[in-house]
Amino acid sequence: MIITIKGRRYRLSPGLTEFVRGAQYGLGLAVSMAAGILLVTAFMLAALRYGA
């Protein structure tokens, strides 16, 4: 995996590449989970408030 920062290229070792990929995947998972929890919480609050 080669990443470019400000015109400079850096070659990452396979281990570091896997780490970065895992971090991105974990971050995406955490964000989607947090969004899901927020949605469910908001839905439940609305249901309680309007007596659904």
mmCIF file of the N, C-alpha and C atoms, coordinates in Angstrom:
data_MODEL
# 
_entry.id   MODEL 
# 
loop_
_atom_site.group_PDB 
_atom_site.id 
_atom_site.type_symbol 
_atom_site.label_atom_id 
_atom_site.label_alt_id 
_atom_site.label_comp_id 
_atom_site.label_asym_id 
_atom_site.label_entity_id 
_atom_site.label_seq_id 
_atom_site.pdbx_PDB_ins_code 
_atom_site.Cartn_x 
_atom_site.Cartn_y 
_atom_site.Cartn_z 
_atom_site.occupancy 
_atom_site.B_iso_or_equiv 
_atom_site.pdbx_formal_charge 
_atom_site.auth_seq_id 
_atom_site.auth_comp_id 
_atom_site.auth_asym_id 
_atom_site.auth_atom_id 
_atom_site.pdbx_PDB_model_num 
ATOM 1   N N  . MET A 1 1  ? 0.856   -1.188 0.000  1.00 0.00 ? 1  MET A N  1 
ATOM 2   C CA . MET A 1 1  ? 0.000   0.000  0.000  1.00 0.00 ? 1  MET A CA 1 
ATOM 3   C C  . MET A 1 1  ? 0.888   1.233  0.000  1.00 0.00 ? 1  MET A C  1 
ATOM 4   N N  . ILE A 1 2  ? 0.630   2.121  -0.929 1.00 0.00 ? 2  ILE A N  1 
ATOM 5   C CA . ILE A 1 2  ? 1.416   3.358  -1.014 1.00 0.00 ? 2  ILE A CA 1 
ATOM 6   C C  . ILE A 1 2  ? 0.475   4.537  -0.817 1.00 0.00 ? 2  ILE A C  1 
ATOM 7   N N  . ILE A 1 3  ? 0.782   5.368  0.154  1.00 0.00 ? 3  ILE A N  1 
ATOM 8   C CA . ILE A 1 3  ? -0.047  6.548  0.381  1.00 0.00 ? 3  ILE A CA 1 
ATOM 9   C C  . ILE A 1 3  ? 0.740   7.787  0.013  1.00 0.00 ? 3  ILE A C  1 
ATOM 10  N N  . THR A 1 4  ? 0.041   8.805  -0.472 1.00 0.00 ? 4  THR A N  1 
ATOM 11  C CA . THR A 1 4  ? 0.684   10.047 -0.883 1.00 0.00 ? 4  THR A CA 1 
ATOM 12  C C  . THR A 1 4  ? 0.228   11.175 0.016  1.00 0.00 ? 4  THR A C  1 
ATOM 13  N N  . ILE A 1 5  ? 1.189   11.858 0.639  1.00 0.00 ? 5  ILE A N  1 
ATOM 14  C CA . ILE A 1 5  ? 0.881   12.997 1.497  1.00 0.00 ? 5  ILE A CA 1 
ATOM 15  C C  . ILE A 1 5  ? 1.680   14.198 1.002  1.00 0.00 ? 5  ILE A C  1 
ATOM 16  N N  . LYS A 1 6  ? 0.955   15.226 0.573  1.00 0.00 ? 6  LYS A N  1 
ATOM 17  C CA . LYS A 1 6  ? 1.585   16.462 0.077  1.00 0.00 ? 6  LYS A CA 1 
ATOM 18  C C  . LYS A 1 6  ? 2.644   16.169 -0.981 1.00 0.00 ? 6  LYS A C  1 
ATOM 19  N N  . GLY A 1 7  ? 2.295   15.290 -1.934 1.00 0.00 ? 7  GLY A N  1 
ATOM 20  C CA . GLY A 1 7  ? 3.203   15.016 -3.040 1.00 0.00 ? 7  GLY A CA 1 
ATOM 21  C C  . GLY A 1 7  ? 4.294   14.015 -2.728 1.00 0.00 ? 7  GLY A C  1 
ATOM 22  N N  . ARG A 1 8  ? 4.416   13.594 -1.461 1.00 0.00 ? 8  ARG A N  1 
ATOM 23  C CA . ARG A 1 8  ? 5.431   12.607 -1.105 1.00 0.00 ? 8  ARG A CA 1 
ATOM 24  C C  . ARG A 1 8  ? 4.772   11.246 -0.991 1.00 0.00 ? 8  ARG A C  1 
ATOM 25  N N  . ARG A 1 9  ? 5.470   10.229 -1.432 1.00 0.00 ? 9  ARG A N  1 
ATOM 26  C CA . ARG A 1 9  ? 4.909   8.886  -1.378 1.00 0.00 ? 9  ARG A CA 1 
ATOM 27  C C  . ARG A 1 9  ? 5.560   8.095  -0.255 1.00 0.00 ? 9  ARG A C  1 
ATOM 28  N N  . TYR A 1 10 ? 4.733   7.400  0.481  1.00 0.00 ? 10 TYR A N  1 
ATOM 29  C CA . TYR A 1 10 ? 5.229   6.561  1.558  1.00 0.00 ? 10 TYR A CA 1 
ATOM 30  C C  . TYR A 1 10 ? 4.758   5.131  1.327  1.00 0.00 ? 10 TYR A C  1 
ATOM 31  N N  . ARG A 1 11 ? 5.699   4.197  1.392  1.00 0.00 ? 11 ARG A N  1 
ATOM 32  C CA . ARG A 1 11 ? 5.330   2.796  1.242  1.00 0.00 ? 11 ARG A CA 1 
ATOM 33  C C  . ARG A 1 11 ? 5.169   2.200  2.632  1.00 0.00 ? 11 ARG A C  1 
ATOM 34  N N  . LEU A 1 12 ? 3.962   1.657  2.891  1.00 0.00 ? 12 LEU A N  1 
ATOM 35  C CA . LEU A 1 12 ? 3.697   1.073  4.192  1.00 0.00 ? 12 LEU A CA 1 
ATOM 36  C C  . LEU A 1 12 ? 3.991   -0.417 4.165  1.00 0.00 ? 12 LEU A C  1 
ATOM 37  N N  . SER A 1 13 ? 4.499   -0.909 5.276  1.00 0.00 ? 13 SER A N  1 
ATOM 38  C CA . SER A 1 13 ? 4.727   -2.341 5.382  1.00 0.00 ? 13 SER A CA 1 
ATOM 39  C C  . SER A 1 13 ? 3.373   -3.046 5.461  1.00 0.00 ? 13 SER A C  1 
ATOM 40  N N  . PRO A 1 14 ? 3.315   -4.324 5.068  1.00 0.00 ? 14 PRO A N  1 
ATOM 41  C CA . PRO A 1 14 ? 2.037   -5.055 5.074  1.00 0.00 ? 14 PRO A CA 1 
ATOM 42  C C  . PRO A 1 14 ? 1.330   -5.009 6.426  1.00 0.00 ? 14 PRO A C  1 
ATOM 43  N N  . GLY A 1 15 ? 2.075   -5.111 7.509  1.00 0.00 ? 15 GLY A N  1 
ATOM 44  C CA . GLY A 1 15 ? 1.472   -5.073 8.837  1.00 0.00 ? 15 GLY A CA 1 
ATOM 45  C C  . GLY A 1 15 ? 0.798   -3.744 9.102  1.00 0.00 ? 15 GLY A C  1 
ATOM 46  N N  . LEU A 1 16 ? 1.475   -2.664 8.720  1.00 0.00 ? 16 LEU A N  1 
ATOM 47  C CA . LEU A 1 16 ? 0.922   -1.326 8.926  1.00 0.00 ? 16 LEU A CA 1 
ATOM 48  C C  . LEU A 1 16 ? -0.300  -1.121 8.043  1.00 0.00 ? 16 LEU A C  1 
ATOM 49  N N  . THR A 1 17 ? -0.244  -1.660 6.827  1.00 0.00 ? 17 THR A N  1 
ATOM 50  C CA . THR A 1 17 ? -1.382  -1.571 5.914  1.00 0.00 ? 17 THR A CA 1 
ATOM 51  C C  . THR A 1 17 ? -2.604  -2.238 6.530  1.00 0.00 ? 17 THR A C  1 
ATOM 52  N N  . GLU A 1 18 ? -2.412  -3.434 7.087  1.00 0.00 ? 18 GLU A N  1 
ATOM 53  C CA . GLU A 1 18 ? -3.515  -4.151 7.730  1.00 0.00 ? 18 GLU A CA 1 
ATOM 54  C C  . GLU A 1 18 ? -4.036  -3.360 8.920  1.00 0.00 ? 18 GLU A C  1 
ATOM 55  N N  . PHE A 1 19 ? -3.136  -2.745 9.680  1.00 0.00 ? 19 PHE A N  1 
ATOM 56  C CA . PHE A 1 19 ? -3.535  -1.958 10.846 1.00 0.00 ? 19 PHE A CA 1 
ATOM 57  C C  . PHE A 1 19 ? -4.397  -0.779 10.429 1.00 0.00 ? 19 PHE A C  1 
ATOM 58  N N  . VAL A 1 20 ? -3.962  -0.064 9.387  1.00 0.00 ? 20 VAL A N  1 
ATOM 59  C CA . VAL A 1 20 ? -4.721  1.093  8.899  1.00 0.00 ? 20 VAL A CA 1 
ATOM 60  C C  . VAL A 1 20 ? -6.089  0.651  8.389  1.00 0.00 ? 20 VAL A C  1 
ATOM 61  N N  . ARG A 1 21 ? -6.108  -0.438 7.649  1.00 0.00 ? 21 ARG A N  1 
ATOM 62  C CA . ARG A 1 21 ? -7.366  -0.962 7.108  1.00 0.00 ? 21 ARG A CA 1 
ATOM 63  C C  . ARG A 1 21 ? -8.297  -1.368 8.253  1.00 0.00 ? 21 ARG A C  1 
ATOM 64  N N  . GLY A 1 22 ? -7.746  -2.025 9.257  1.00 0.00 ? 22 GLY A N  1 
ATOM 65  C CA . GLY A 1 22 ? -8.536  -2.431 10.415 1.00 0.00 ? 22 GLY A CA 1 
ATOM 66  C C  . GLY A 1 22 ? -9.067  -1.232 11.180 1.00 0.00 ? 22 GLY A C  1 
ATOM 67  N N  . ALA A 1 23 ? -8.238  -0.193 11.313 1.00 0.00 ? 23 ALA A N  1 
ATOM 68  C CA . ALA A 1 23 ? -8.663  1.010  12.025 1.00 0.00 ? 23 ALA A CA 1 
ATOM 69  C C  . ALA A 1 23 ? -9.807  1.689  11.282 1.00 0.00 ? 23 ALA A C  1 
ATOM 70  N N  . GLN A 1 24 ? -9.688  1.787  9.959  1.00 0.00 ? 24 GLN A N  1 
ATOM 71  C CA . GLN A 1 24 ? -10.750 2.392  9.160  1.00 0.00 ? 24 GLN A CA 1 
ATOM 72  C C  . GLN A 1 24 ? -12.035 1.586  9.280  1.00 0.00 ? 24 GLN A C  1 
ATOM 73  N N  . TYR A 1 25 ? -11.924 0.261  9.230  1.00 0.00 ? 25 TYR A N  1 
ATOM 74  C CA . TYR A 1 25 ? -13.088 -0.610 9.320  1.00 0.00 ? 25 TYR A CA 1 
ATOM 75  C C  . TYR A 1 25 ? -13.736 -0.476 10.697 1.00 0.00 ? 25 TYR A C  1 
ATOM 76  N N  . GLY A 1 26 ? -12.898 -0.474 11.745 1.00 0.00 ? 26 GLY A N  1 
ATOM 77  C CA . GLY A 1 26 ? -13.406 -0.335 13.107 1.00 0.00 ? 26 GLY A CA 1 
ATOM 78  C C  . GLY A 1 26 ? -14.093 1.004  13.315 1.00 0.00 ? 26 GLY A C  1 
ATOM 79  N N  . LEU A 1 27 ? -13.509 2.041  12.744 1.00 0.00 ? 27 LEU A N  1 
ATOM 80  C CA . LEU A 1 27 ? -14.088 3.378  12.867 1.00 0.00 ? 27 LEU A CA 1 
ATOM 81  C C  . LEU A 1 27 ? -15.442 3.436  12.177 1.00 0.00 ? 27 LEU A C  1 
ATOM 82  N N  . GLY A 1 28 ? -15.514 2.882  10.976 1.00 0.00 ? 28 GLY A N  1 
ATOM 83  C CA . GLY A 1 28 ? -16.788 2.859  10.251 1.00 0.00 ? 28 GLY A CA 1 
ATOM 84  C C  . GLY A 1 28 ? -17.851 2.085  11.007 1.00 0.00 ? 28 GLY A C  1 
ATOM 85  N N  . LEU A 1 29 ? -17.431 0.959  11.600 1.00 0.00 ? 29 LEU A N  1 
ATOM 86  C CA . LEU A 1 29 ? -18.355 0.129  12.374 1.00 0.00 ? 29 LEU A CA 1 
ATOM 87  C C  . LEU A 1 29 ? -18.864 0.899  13.587 1.00 0.00 ? 29 LEU A C  1 
ATOM 88  N N  . ALA A 1 30 ? -17.949 1.570  14.295 1.00 0.00 ? 30 ALA A N  1 
ATOM 89  C CA . ALA A 1 30 ? -18.330 2.320  15.492 1.00 0.00 ? 30 ALA A CA 1 
ATOM 90  C C  . ALA A 1 30 ? -19.291 3.450  15.143 1.00 0.00 ? 30 ALA A C  1 
ATOM 91  N N  . VAL A 1 31 ? -19.007 4.158  14.049 1.00 0.00 ? 31 VAL A N  1 
ATOM 92  C CA . VAL A 1 31 ? -19.861 5.274  13.633 1.00 0.00 ? 31 VAL A CA 1 
ATOM 93  C C  . VAL A 1 31 ? -21.255 4.779  13.265 1.00 0.00 ? 31 VAL A C  1 
ATOM 94  N N  . SER A 1 32 ? -21.315 3.677  12.503 1.00 0.00 ? 32 SER A N  1 
ATOM 95  C CA . SER A 1 32 ? -22.616 3.153  12.092 1.00 0.00 ? 32 SER A CA 1 
ATOM 96  C C  . SER A 1 32 ? -23.399 2.631  13.294 1.00 0.00 ? 32 SER A C  1 
ATOM 97  N N  . MET A 1 33 ? -22.703 2.015  14.238 1.00 0.00 ? 33 MET A N  1 
ATOM 98  C CA . MET A 1 33 ? -23.373 1.531  15.451 1.00 0.00 ? 33 MET A CA 1 
ATOM 99  C C  . MET A 1 33 ? -23.914 2.696  16.266 1.00 0.00 ? 33 MET A C  1 
ATOM 100 N N  . ALA A 1 34 ? -23.105 3.746  16.422 1.00 0.00 ? 34 ALA A N  1 
ATOM 101 C CA . ALA A 1 34 ? -23.535 4.920  17.181 1.00 0.00 ? 34 ALA A CA 1 
ATOM 102 C C  . ALA A 1 34 ? -24.746 5.564  16.520 1.00 0.00 ? 34 ALA A C  1 
ATOM 103 N N  . ALA A 1 35 ? -24.727 5.651  15.193 1.00 0.00 ? 35 ALA A N  1 
ATOM 104 C CA . ALA A 1 35 ? -25.856 6.236  14.465 1.00 0.00 ? 35 ALA A CA 1 
ATOM 105 C C  . ALA A 1 35 ? -27.111 5.387  14.669 1.00 0.00 ? 35 ALA A C  1 
ATOM 106 N N  . GLY A 1 36 ? -26.950 4.076  14.629 1.00 0.00 ? 36 GLY A N  1 
ATOM 107 C CA . GLY A 1 36 ? -28.079 3.176  14.831 1.00 0.00 ? 36 GLY A CA 1 
ATOM 108 C C  . GLY A 1 36 ? -28.670 3.324  16.223 1.00 0.00 ? 36 GLY A C  1 
ATOM 109 N N  . ILE A 1 37 ? -27.797 3.398  17.231 1.00 0.00 ? 37 ILE A N  1 
ATOM 110 C CA . ILE A 1 37 ? -28.257 3.556  18.612 1.00 0.00 ? 37 ILE A CA 1 
ATOM 111 C C  . ILE A 1 37 ? -28.988 4.884  18.776 1.00 0.00 ? 37 ILE A C  1 
ATOM 112 N N  . LEU A 1 38 ? -28.450 5.941  18.177 1.00 0.00 ? 38 LEU A N  1 
ATOM 113 C CA . LEU A 1 38 ? -29.099 7.260  18.255 1.00 0.00 ? 38 LEU A CA 1 
ATOM 114 C C  . LEU A 1 38 ? -30.477 7.216  17.604 1.00 0.00 ? 38 LEU A C  1 
ATOM 115 N N  . LEU A 1 39 ? -30.563 6.566  16.449 1.00 0.00 ? 39 LEU A N  1 
ATOM 116 C CA . LEU A 1 39 ? -31.847 6.452  15.747 1.00 0.00 ? 39 LEU A CA 1 
ATOM 117 C C  . LEU A 1 39 ? -32.869 5.714  16.599 1.00 0.00 ? 39 LEU A C  1 
ATOM 118 N N  . VAL A 1 40 ? -32.470 4.581  17.159 1.00 0.00 ? 40 VAL A N  1 
ATOM 119 C CA . VAL A 1 40 ? -33.379 3.786  17.988 1.00 0.00 ? 40 VAL A CA 1 
ATOM 120 C C  . VAL A 1 40 ? -33.808 4.575  19.216 1.00 0.00 ? 40 VAL A C  1 
ATOM 121 N N  . THR A 1 41 ? -32.852 5.265  19.844 1.00 0.00 ? 41 THR A N  1 
ATOM 122 C CA . THR A 1 41 ? -33.159 6.057  21.041 1.00 0.00 ? 41 THR A CA 1 
ATOM 123 C C  . THR A 1 41 ? -34.157 7.164  20.708 1.00 0.00 ? 41 THR A C  1 
ATOM 124 N N  . ALA A 1 42 ? -33.913 7.877  19.608 1.00 0.00 ? 42 ALA A N  1 
ATOM 125 C CA . ALA A 1 42 ? -34.808 8.963  19.203 1.00 0.00 ? 42 ALA A CA 1 
ATOM 126 C C  . ALA A 1 42 ? -36.199 8.413  18.897 1.00 0.00 ? 42 ALA A C  1 
ATOM 127 N N  . PHE A 1 43 ? -36.258 7.259  18.248 1.00 0.00 ? 43 PHE A N  1 
ATOM 128 C CA . PHE A 1 43 ? -37.538 6.642  17.903 1.00 0.00 ? 43 PHE A CA 1 
ATOM 129 C C  . PHE A 1 43 ? -38.309 6.256  19.165 1.00 0.00 ? 43 PHE A C  1 
ATOM 130 N N  . MET A 1 44 ? -37.598 5.682  20.131 1.00 0.00 ? 44 MET A N  1 
ATOM 131 C CA . MET A 1 44 ? -38.244 5.283  21.387 1.00 0.00 ? 44 MET A CA 1 
ATOM 132 C C  . MET A 1 44 ? -38.735 6.491  22.159 1.00 0.00 ? 44 MET A C  1 
ATOM 133 N N  . LEU A 1 45 ? -37.932 7.558  22.198 1.00 0.00 ? 45 LEU A N  1 
ATOM 134 C CA . LEU A 1 45 ? -38.347 8.785  22.889 1.00 0.00 ? 45 LEU A CA 1 
ATOM 135 C C  . LEU A 1 45 ? -39.598 9.370  22.255 1.00 0.00 ? 45 LEU A C  1 
ATOM 136 N N  . ALA A 1 46 ? -39.623 9.383  20.909 1.00 0.00 ? 46 ALA A N  1 
ATOM 137 C CA . ALA A 1 46 ? -40.782 9.903  20.194 1.00 0.00 ? 46 ALA A CA 1 
ATOM 138 C C  . ALA A 1 46 ? -42.015 9.047  20.493 1.00 0.00 ? 46 ALA A C  1 
ATOM 139 N N  . ALA A 1 47 ? -41.831 7.724  20.527 1.00 0.00 ? 47 ALA A N  1 
ATOM 140 C CA . ALA A 1 47 ? -42.946 6.818  20.811 1.00 0.00 ? 47 ALA A CA 1 
ATOM 141 C C  . ALA A 1 47 ? -43.482 7.071  22.215 1.00 0.00 ? 47 ALA A C  1 
ATOM 142 N N  . LEU A 1 48 ? -42.580 7.259  23.171 1.00 0.00 ? 48 LEU A N  1 
ATOM 143 C CA . LEU A 1 48 ? -43.028 7.518  24.543 1.00 0.00 ? 48 LEU A CA 1 
ATOM 144 C C  . LEU A 1 48 ? -43.748 8.856  24.640 1.00 0.00 ? 48 LEU A C  1 
ATOM 145 N N  . ARG A 1 49 ? -43.179 9.859  23.985 1.00 0.00 ? 49 ARG A N  1 
ATOM 146 C CA . ARG A 1 49 ? -43.746 11.206 24.085 1.00 0.00 ? 49 ARG A CA 1 
ATOM 147 C C  . ARG A 1 49 ? -45.149 11.282 23.472 1.00 0.00 ? 49 ARG A C  1 
ATOM 148 N N  . TYR A 1 50 ? -45.308 10.623 22.325 1.00 0.00 ? 50 TYR A N  1 
ATOM 149 C CA . TYR A 1 50 ? -46.611 10.709 21.628 1.00 0.00 ? 50 TYR A CA 1 
ATOM 150 C C  . TYR A 1 50 ? -47.522 9.523  21.930 1.00 0.00 ? 50 TYR A C  1 
ATOM 151 N N  . GLY A 1 51 ? -47.102 8.709  22.890 1.00 0.00 ? 51 GLY A N  1 
ATOM 152 C CA . GLY A 1 51 ? -47.953 7.614  23.341 1.00 0.00 ? 51 GLY A CA 1 
ATOM 153 C C  . GLY A 1 51 ? -48.299 6.617  22.266 1.00 0.00 ? 51 GLY A C  1 
ATOM 154 N N  . ALA A 1 52 ? -47.337 6.276  21.425 1.00 0.00 ? 52 ALA A N  1 
ATOM 155 C CA . ALA A 1 52 ? -47.601 5.333  20.341 1.00 0.00 ? 52 ALA A CA 1 
ATOM 156 C C  . ALA A 1 52 ? -47.720 3.916  20.918 1.00 0.00 ? 52 ALA A C  1 
# 
